[in-house]
């Protein structure tokens, strides 16, 4: 499935000429991979990160590793202790709530605007992404790919109104929220709910109904936060 995700990225899910914000290509590559591993809990909270080991693994010098870690620290995903160590942070509730409020404010506005001017090309791409998610829905080994496609879905909506960079802004503020969503994904019914929401968003866009699109998006972005206490009980060592 990774190859399918990559193909969709190359053919425009991120928009023409897209580049992630910040850093050299080497530091950006290290940042993206470490961020993916942190979000997926391949690198769980309290993991000690060695700059030398990371540089060796990715065959880069220490400079891009340092830049990547600084970018991750700016997002609150790691804590750098100078001359000591770098730790993957625990999930912070205030960061989670702030990210959710920001996403609701931005994404409900964006989807409402798109509902009044959605093109067949955008609808086709959104439907393609959902079809790919549906193909992964029953495979617990593909949760990371499912989550990546989820990010593409939301990015495509923002690209649809010509403001794709908003997704990078939200991404930079949503690390803790994204990890909470990743913890929630294996729970019974969560993936089915995501797929139902995505299809409902597409239907509202196709119908040209801004209020309905906004209502569905707001509910979509509110589901996980309602389970935060339950998720804290299930994973107490992951939270501050």
Buried (B, 14 or more C-beta within 10 A) or exposed (E): BEEBBEEBBEEEBBBEEBEBEBBEEBBBBBBBBBBBBBBBBEBBBEBEBEBEEBBEEBEBEEEBBBBBBBBBBEBBBBBBEEEEEBBBBBBBBEBBBBBBEBBBEBBBBBBBBBBEEBEEEBBEBBBBBBEBBBBBEEEEEBBBBBBBBBBBBBBBBBBBBEBBBBBBBBBBBBBBBBBBBBBBBEBEEBBEBBBEBBBBBBEBBBEEBBEBBBBBBBEBBEBBBEBBEEBBEEBEEBBE
